[in-house]
Amino acid sequence: MTFWTYLLHCADRTYYTGHTDDLEKRLYQHQEGILGGYTATRRPVELVWTEAFATREEAKAAELKVKNWSRAKKEALIAKDWDRLKRASVPPTERQARVSTSLDGPPRLRSGKREGEGQPPLAPPPVIVLVHPQLGENIGKAARAMLNFGLTELRLVAPRDGWPNPDAGPAASGADIVLAEAGLYDSLAEAVADCTTVYATTVRKRGVTKPVLTPEQAAKQVHASAGRSAYVFGPERSGLETDDVALAHNIVTVPINPEFGSLNLAQAVILLAYEWSKGVALASPPAVDLDPPAPQGEVEQFIDHLTRDLEAAGYFFPPERTEATLRTIRTAITKTGWSHNDIRMMHGIIATLGKARKSARGNDRS
């Protein structure tokens, strides 16, 4: 069987990345809005890039990789412009460190080594297993939480209301690829049969002696593992049964208020997914450089300006409290770390207020 990773160009000029084992059927589903989610409101869509893989794991890995690319990188991939793709792949701060590139491997650094050389292979992402989930809406919310942090493989064990469930799609808010590829199993043992490490999530003591980890500790183990791992979640109302926990290798418990240990399913999924995501390179909000603090001389000039206007307005009363009041004002101003532009703005505000007072006095005389 062949598995495909693909890119769609949507009607609003955005790109959608997915994977499938039936490319023709999946394209039809996107065009007709059958899948719901992201592409349903952005039709028509156009298939602009595909790549075939021998296994689903390879296709999913490629999907996650391309999904996190910038628009420039995706368009270079579509155009098969490999030079442009390489340029778009290198952050500007690192471009000066690159001394050569080659089509047969990653760029070499000044050290002579290729990127990633000598590093252990990345562990596969964990699968999320929901045991006897009750509401389709909660399954959709869990899928949304997964995709937010780069997880795409969802396995469902005997959902109460069957599968597929029409309530899941709207709640997923665009995470339709997770729902479309979700696996359905009759038992937890079947769902985790290919996993080397299984983590049962619970806040209750089940009479089972297992190592107990925090989400952060579990994520570190997953990244260090050579095999596939699974995070297992129980039904919304009761959580995992003792037999389910007994099947796991470890228990994951979120440090939580002992007087109110109630997380909904999506909250629990997002906590574990987030901790796992900290070990992979997901997109981050762009950093914004703050203006440097203003020199102390500028701050002193502003304090003098403010003091003169406050004295003119009769602010310092009674007079014997003037020194203490000035000290309080100075403390408040110097601890804020105002920039040069902040100081200029405050000068302008005070000057404008002074002009307004003079104008008002002139009108009173007339």
Number of C-alpha atoms within 10 A of each C-alpha: 8 14 20 22 24 22 23 21 19 20 14 12 10 12 20 19 20 21 26 22 18 12 18 9 11 17 17 13 15 22 18 15 17 12 20 22 20 18 26 19 13 19 16 16 23 16 14 14 17 15 14 17 16 11 13 18 14 16 23 22 18 19 23 19 14 20 19 15 15 12 14 14 20 20 17 17 18 15 13 12 12 14 12 15 18 16 14 17 14 13 9 10 7 9 12 11 12 14 12 12 14 8 9 6 9 15 19 18 17 12 9 11 12 15 12 11 10 8 7 9 11 12 15 17 23 24 21 27 28 27 26 22 24 18 17 23 19 19 25 26 22 28 31 27 26 27 20 16 20 22 23 27 22 23 23 24 22 18 21 13 12 15 16 14 15 12 14 24 25 16 20 27 16 20 26 26 22 23 26 16 15 19 15 19 17 13 14 21 14 11 23 23 9 12 14 13 19 23 27 25 26 21 18 12 9 14 9 12 12 14 10 17 19 15 23 18 13 21 22 14 16 24 21 14 15 15 15 18 24 24 24 27 25 22 18 19 11 9 18 23 13 13 11 18 25 17 15 20 15 20 24 22 19 17 11 11 8 8 6 7 11 14 13 12 21 20 14 19 24 20 16 24 25 19 18 24 18 13 13 13 10 15 11 6 5 6 6 6 6 7 12 11 15 16 12 10 9 14 22 14 13 18 18 12 15 17 17 11 15 14 12 11 11 10 13 17 10 8 10 9 10 14 11 11 15 14 11 11 14 15 11 10 15 13 8 9 14 17 17 15 13 15 18 15 12 14 16 12 11 16 14 12 12 16 11 12 12 12 11 11 11 10 9 8 6 5
